[in-house]
Amino acid sequence: MRPTVFGGAGLTGSNQGGLVLSADAKSLLVVNAGSNDISAFRVNHSGLTLTDKVGSKGTFPISVTVHENVVYVLNAGGKDAAGNIAGFHLNDDGKLSAISGSVQPLSGKTAPAQISFNPTGSVLVVAEKSTSLIDIYTVDSNGVATGPTTHALSGTTPFGFAIDKKGQLIVSEAAGGSSGTSAVSSYSLSNTGDLSTVSNSVPDTQMAACWLVVTGNSRFAYTANAHSGTISSYSIASSGEITLLQVVAANTGAGNLDIALTGSSGFLYNFINASHTIEGLAYIPTEA
C-alpha cells in the first residue's frame, strides 16, 4: 500500500484522537494542527483517498470525533486565541460542511486534551489538562452542540479518556508526570449530559498516565505511562467502578505515546516514540 498525503500540515501526535475512523470503517478524519484544518479520507481496499480538507473553525486542532455523519473537532487555541469546538456534517461524498451554530467555547483559555462523542451521539466530552476540568456539551438532532457545563476532575491533568458502551467515562490522570502520582478515575455519563463520579483517582504508581483505551466488552482499561515506559491495566465493574489490576501489564520502553486496540480487542498496539516503532501486544482476558 502506498503512503497517503494528508493534505495538511503538522498532524498532531501528542493528543488522543488526532485521527479517528468512523464506525462503518469507511471514513478517516485527521487533524492538521500546523495548517488549522482537518482532512477527510475515504477508506477502500487500495488505501486512502482524500475527499476533503476544510478549516477547523479555530486554531491548532488537536483531536476529532465522529458519530454517524456528525464530526466535531477540538481546537486548542494559541497565544492569541482561545480554544473551541466546531461541528461538521460528513456527507455521502466524503465532503465536510460546517454546522451552523456549532462553534462553542471551552471553559476559558486552557490546554485541552481530547474530544469524544458518547455512544449515542447526544453528548460531547472534552478534557482540559491545565484546569483539570471535564467539559460536557449536549448535541441536538441537527448536530448542534450546546455548552459547556464543567465538572472538576477527581485528580489532576486529564490527558486521555474513553467512553465505554455503557456510557461510562474512564479518564487517565497524568498528574504533571510526577513519580507515583498517575491515576485513572471513572464517571457515570448520562445521554443528557449528567456526569457523576464513580471512582475517585485510583493510582497506578507510575509516571504520566496519558493515552487510555477500553476493551470492546467494557470490562478492562489500559493506560500508557509515557514517562515510565509501561502500560497499566484496570478492571471496570458493571457500575463503572474501576480497580487497578496490574501496575505493569507490559513494559514497552520510554516514550510510549499512543495505544490502540483492534476491533475485537484481541491485540493492543503501542507507538514507542523513543525507538520510532509500533509494538503489538496480545490482549489476554483476565477475570476481574
ZIKAWO-V417190 format. One record per residue. N is the residue number from 1. PSI is psi in whole degrees, 0 to 359 (none if undefined). Layout:
# ZIKAWO-V417190
n: {N | N}
psi: {PSI | PSI}
This chain:
# ZIKAWO-V417190
n: {1 | 2 | 3 | 4 | 5 | 6 | 7 | 8 | 9 | 10 | 11 | 12 | 13 | 14 | 15 | 16 | 17 | 18 | 19 | 20 | 21 | 22 | 23 | 24 | 25 | 26 | 27 | 28 | 29 | 30 | 31 | 32 | 33 | 34 | 35 | 36 | 37 | 38 | 39 | 40 | 41 | 42 | 43 | 44 | 45 | 46 | 47 | 48 | 49 | 50 | 51 | 52 | 53 | 54 | 55 | 56 | 57 | 58 | 59 | 60 | 61 | 62 | 63 | 64 | 65 | 66 | 67 | 68 | 69 | 70 | 71 | 72 | 73 | 74 | 75 | 76 | 77 | 78 | 79 | 80 | 81 | 82 | 83 | 84 | 85 | 86 | 87 | 88 | 89 | 90 | 91 | 92 | 93 | 94 | 95 | 96 | 97 | 98 | 99 | 100 | 101 | 102 | 103 | 104 | 105 | 106 | 107 | 108 | 109 | 110 | 111 | 112 | 113 | 114 | 115 | 116 | 117 | 118 | 119 | 120 | 121 | 122 | 123 | 124 | 125 | 126 | 127 | 128 | 129 | 130 | 131 | 132 | 133 | 134 | 135 | 136 | 137 | 138 | 139 | 140 | 141 | 142 | 143 | 144 | 145 | 146 | 147 | 148 | 149 | 150 | 151 | 152 | 153 | 154 | 155 | 156 | 157 | 158 | 159 | 160 | 161 | 162 | 163 | 164 | 165 | 166 | 167 | 168 | 169 | 170 | 171 | 172 | 173 | 174 | 175 | 176 | 177 | 178 | 179 | 180 | 181 | 182 | 183 | 184 | 185 | 186 | 187 | 188 | 189 | 190 | 191 | 192 | 193 | 194 | 195 | 196 | 197 | 198 | 199 | 200 | 201 | 202 | 203 | 204 | 205 | 206 | 207 | 208 | 209 | 210 | 211 | 212 | 213 | 214 | 215 | 216 | 217 | 218 | 219 | 220 | 221 | 222 | 223 | 224 | 225 | 226 | 227 | 228 | 229 | 230 | 231 | 232 | 233 | 234 | 235 | 236 | 237 | 238 | 239 | 240 | 241 | 242 | 243 | 244 | 245 | 246 | 247 | 248 | 249 | 250 | 251 | 252 | 253 | 254 | 255 | 256 | 257 | 258 | 259 | 260 | 261 | 262 | 263 | 264 | 265 | 266 | 267 | 268 | 269 | 270 | 271 | 272 | 273 | 274 | 275 | 276 | 277 | 278 | 279 | 280 | 281 | 282 | 283 | 284 | 285 | 286 | 287 | 288}
psi: {134 | 149 | 151 | 133 | 127 | 344 | 17 | 180 | 139 | 51 | 124 | 135 | 8 | 11 | 152 | 137 | 24 | 336 | 146 | 142 | 137 | 160 | 329 | 3 | 24 | 342 | 141 | 128 | 137 | 136 | 143 | 93 | 325 | 335 | 9 | 47 | 175 | 145 | 143 | 137 | 148 | 130 | 127 | 178 | 333 | 353 | 219 | 141 | 122 | 122 | 337 | 158 | 121 | 155 | 146 | 3 | 26 | 197 | 134 | 67 | 134 | 343 | 149 | 151 | 154 | 138 | 116 | 245 | 18 | 129 | 135 | 140 | 145 | 117 | 123 | 338 | 190 | 201 | 320 | 12 | 135 | 158 | 165 | 177 | 153 | 143 | 152 | 149 | 134 | 108 | 168 | 333 | 6 | 5 | 152 | 132 | 133 | 141 | 119 | 132 | 8 | 344 | 121 | 149 | 168 | 191 | 339 | 200 | 102 | 186 | 88 | 163 | 317 | 153 | 144 | 147 | 155 | 172 | 332 | 351 | 11 | 350 | 141 | 140 | 135 | 134 | 135 | 119 | 310 | 333 | 348 | 45 | 152 | 121 | 135 | 131 | 138 | 149 | 126 | 182 | 344 | 1 | 13 | 125 | 146 | 137 | 195 | 160 | 139 | 148 | 136 | 134 | 153 | 318 | 222 | 153 | 67 | 127 | 303 | 158 | 165 | 146 | 118 | 180 | 339 | 358 | 12 | 134 | 121 | 123 | 133 | 144 | 103 | 333 | 35 | 1 | 3 | 153 | 128 | 4 | 352 | 151 | 175 | 141 | 165 | 155 | 149 | 127 | 119 | 167 | 352 | 5 | 5 | 132 | 132 | 144 | 134 | 304 | 120 | 175 | 123 | 104 | 148 | 4 | 18 | 187 | 127 | 64 | 113 | 279 | 146 | 139 | 155 | 138 | 158 | 334 | 4 | 26 | 339 | 148 | 145 | 136 | 139 | 123 | 98 | 326 | 345 | 339 | 36 | 167 | 132 | 151 | 147 | 149 | 151 | 119 | 166 | 335 | 350 | 354 | 137 | 150 | 134 | 123 | 302 | 124 | 315 | 95 | 336 | 142 | 122 | 340 | 155 | 149 | 29 | 107 | 353 | 148 | 151 | 144 | 148 | 166 | 326 | 358 | 17 | 334 | 145 | 133 | 136 | 126 | 122 | 104 | 322 | 323 | 0 | 47 | 163 | 126 | 132 | 134 | 138 | 133 | 118 | 107 | 137 | 134 | 126 | none}
